[in-house]
């Protein structure tokens, strides 16, 4: 499941309340995917902060399992990477939320941010698993792109 979201490569807005539907009850949130204009080779502070905020705001998200997948559009292709935030990263994000709110830029690197706050995780792509988009009927809007 992809959470409903509106954003750019520098911002992300998620609803305060998670969608509820009988089909979603058996699913577990695993993280989020976002696009960015270039490959960074590391997790940006903005991604760490956004993921930390989602884990704090959504009780069903497990910080130990939640990953962020940046999708970078490189010339002639796209590349995917995946990261998991470590406990030190969640702690740093909670202590520096005001700094990130003020800077909110993909290229901004706040003081104290470092690579020990996250780890790369294995990402397997397969044609064996198919997905779908669940869009609510009349009266509910999850994603304005549909």
Buried (B, 14 or more C-beta within 10 A) or exposed (E): BEBBBEEEBBEBEBBEEBBEEEEBEEEEBEBBBBEBEBBBEBBBBBBBBBBBBBBBEBEEBEBEEBBBBBBBBEEEEEEEBBBBBBEEBBEBBEEBBEBBEEBBEBEBEBEEBEEEBBEEEEEEEEEEEEEEEEEBEEEEEBBEEE
